[in-house]
Amino acid sequence: MKVAGFDWDEGNLEKCQKHGVSIEEIEAVFSGMPSVLLNQNHDSDEVRYHAVGQGLTGRYIFVVFTERKLDKVMLIRPISARFMHRKEISNYVRQKKA
């Protein structure tokens, strides 16, 4: 199923912007080619994923998200987001090249 957009509300807006990452930056991660992995450390009925990609300014961003189906369309619901640290970026780039 194709993702049709994003599911934003007061709760996830506040949490995602807590680390200084704008909505536009988060959505830009998904418009590129992010690396997406299943979050296997989360204890919940909800399936969560990690995405790593670049935002509008080229900075690397780490996003935790889930998928929500609303009115027969699939939406991405970001849960939290933050800019990655230099060491994390180095590790990510090295692993991606391997």
C-alpha positions as YAML, in Angstrom:
chain: A
units: angstrom
residues:
- id: 1
  name: MET
  ca: [0.00, 0.00, 0.00]
- id: 2
  name: LYS
  ca: [1.32, 3.44, -0.91]
- id: 3
  name: VAL
  ca: [1.77, 6.04, 1.81]
- id: 4
  name: ALA
  ca: [-0.60, 8.94, 1.19]
- id: 5
  name: GLY
  ca: [0.71, 11.46, 3.72]
- id: 6
  name: PHE
  ca: [1.31, 12.11, 7.40]
- id: 7
  name: ASP
  ca: [-0.78, 11.83, 10.56]
- id: 8
  name: TRP
  ca: [-0.02, 14.88, 12.73]
- id: 9
  name: ASP
  ca: [-1.77, 16.01, 15.92]
- id: 10
  name: GLU
  ca: [-0.84, 18.02, 18.99]
- id: 11
  name: GLY
  ca: [0.81, 15.06, 20.72]
- id: 12
  name: ASN
  ca: [3.26, 14.00, 18.05]
- id: 13
  name: LEU
  ca: [3.88, 17.56, 16.80]
- id: 14
  name: GLU
  ca: [5.16, 18.64, 20.20]
- id: 15
  name: LYS
  ca: [7.27, 15.53, 20.76]
- id: 16
  name: CYS
  ca: [8.84, 15.64, 17.29]
- id: 17
  name: GLN
  ca: [9.70, 19.34, 17.50]
- id: 18
  name: LYS
  ca: [11.16, 18.97, 21.01]
- id: 19
  name: HIS
  ca: [14.64, 18.40, 19.52]
- id: 20
  name: GLY
  ca: [14.43, 21.30, 17.07]
- id: 21
  name: VAL
  ca: [13.40, 19.30, 14.01]
- id: 22
  name: SER
  ca: [10.65, 20.96, 11.98]
- id: 23
  name: ILE
  ca: [7.68, 19.21, 10.42]
- id: 24
  name: GLU
  ca: [9.04, 20.08, 6.98]
- id: 25
  name: GLU
  ca: [12.41, 18.48, 7.81]
- id: 26
  name: ILE
  ca: [10.74, 15.28, 9.05]
- id: 27
  name: GLU
  ca: [8.52, 14.99, 5.99]
- id: 28
  name: ALA
  ca: [11.55, 15.63, 3.73]
- id: 29
  name: VAL
  ca: [13.24, 12.53, 5.19]
- id: 30
  name: PHE
  ca: [10.43, 10.41, 3.75]
- id: 31
  name: SER
  ca: [10.40, 12.18, 0.39]
- id: 32
  name: GLY
  ca: [14.00, 11.05, -0.09]
- id: 33
  name: MET
  ca: [15.33, 7.52, 0.19]
- id: 34
  name: PRO
  ca: [15.48, 6.89, 3.95]
- id: 35
  name: SER
  ca: [16.85, 3.72, 5.48]
- id: 36
  name: VAL
  ca: [13.99, 2.10, 7.39]
- id: 37
  name: LEU
  ca: [14.30, -0.64, 10.01]
- id: 38
  name: LEU
  ca: [11.77, -2.34, 12.26]
- id: 39
  name: ASN
  ca: [12.11, -1.19, 15.88]
- id: 40
  name: GLN
  ca: [12.45, -4.55, 17.60]
- id: 41
  name: ASN
  ca: [13.06, -3.07, 21.07]
- id: 42
  name: HIS
  ca: [9.61, -1.56, 21.46]
- id: 43
  name: ASP
  ca: [7.08, -3.34, 23.68]
- id: 44
  name: SER
  ca: [3.70, -2.39, 22.28]
- id: 45
  name: ASP
  ca: [0.91, -3.72, 20.11]
- id: 46
  name: GLU
  ca: [1.84, -1.00, 17.64]
- id: 47
  name: VAL
  ca: [4.59, -1.77, 15.11]
- id: 48
  name: ARG
  ca: [7.23, 0.96, 15.12]
- id: 49
  name: TYR
  ca: [10.03, 1.72, 12.70]
- id: 50
  name: HIS
  ca: [13.24, 3.76, 12.63]
- id: 51
  name: ALA
  ca: [14.01, 5.91, 9.60]
- id: 52
  name: VAL
  ca: [17.29, 7.65, 8.88]
- id: 53
  name: GLY
  ca: [17.60, 10.16, 6.09]
- id: 54
  name: GLN
  ca: [18.42, 13.71, 5.20]
- id: 55
  name: GLY
  ca: [16.13, 16.67, 5.70]
- id: 56
  name: LEU
  ca: [15.81, 19.82, 3.62]
- id: 57
  name: THR
  ca: [19.07, 21.27, 4.89]
- id: 58
  name: GLY
  ca: [20.99, 18.03, 4.29]
- id: 59
  name: ARG
  ca: [21.33, 17.22, 7.98]
- id: 60
  name: TYR
  ca: [20.78, 13.59, 8.94]
- id: 61
  name: ILE
  ca: [17.63, 12.95, 10.95]
- id: 62
  name: PHE
  ca: [16.55, 9.92, 12.98]
- id: 63
  name: VAL
  ca: [12.76, 9.42, 13.06]
- id: 64
  name: VAL
  ca: [10.70, 6.88, 14.99]
- id: 65
  name: PHE
  ca: [7.35, 6.32, 13.32]
- id: 66
  name: THR
  ca: [4.42, 4.00, 12.86]
- id: 67
  name: GLU
  ca: [1.93, 3.54, 10.06]
- id: 68
  name: ARG
  ca: [-1.74, 4.39, 10.43]
- id: 69
  name: LYS
  ca: [-4.53, 3.39, 8.10]
- id: 70
  name: LEU
  ca: [-7.24, 6.04, 7.98]
- id: 71
  name: ASP
  ca: [-10.10, 6.01, 5.50]
- id: 72
  name: LYS
  ca: [-8.39, 3.30, 3.41]
- id: 73
  name: VAL
  ca: [-5.15, 5.27, 3.01]
- id: 74
  name: MET
  ca: [-1.82, 4.63, 4.71]
- id: 75
  name: LEU
  ca: [-0.31, 7.53, 6.65]
- id: 76
  name: ILE
  ca: [3.07, 7.88, 8.36]
- id: 77
  name: ARG
  ca: [2.73, 8.94, 11.99]
- id: 78
  name: PRO
  ca: [6.05, 10.29, 13.27]
- id: 79
  name: ILE
  ca: [6.47, 9.61, 16.99]
- id: 80
  name: SER
  ca: [9.78, 11.35, 17.67]
- id: 81
  name: ALA
  ca: [12.62, 12.86, 15.67]
- id: 82
  name: ARG
  ca: [16.07, 14.27, 16.30]
- id: 83
  name: PHE
  ca: [19.14, 15.35, 14.41]
- id: 84
  name: MET
  ca: [21.85, 12.70, 14.42]
- id: 85
  name: HIS
  ca: [25.22, 13.21, 16.10]
- id: 86
  name: ARG
  ca: [28.46, 13.20, 14.10]
- id: 87
  name: LYS
  ca: [29.48, 9.73, 15.34]
- id: 88
  name: GLU
  ca: [26.08, 8.28, 14.42]
- id: 89
  name: ILE
  ca: [26.31, 9.78, 10.94]
- id: 90
  name: SER
  ca: [29.81, 8.32, 10.44]
- id: 91
  name: ASN
  ca: [28.59, 4.87, 11.48]
- id: 92
  name: TYR
  ca: [25.51, 5.14, 9.27]
- id: 93
  name: VAL
  ca: [27.50, 6.21, 6.19]
- id: 94
  name: ARG
  ca: [30.10, 3.48, 6.79]
- id: 95
  name: GLN
  ca: [27.43, 0.77, 7.12]
- id: 96
  name: LYS
  ca: [25.58, 2.01, 4.06]
- id: 97
  name: LYS
  ca: [28.74, 1.72, 1.94]
- id: 98
  name: ALA
  ca: [29.41, -1.84, 3.13]
...
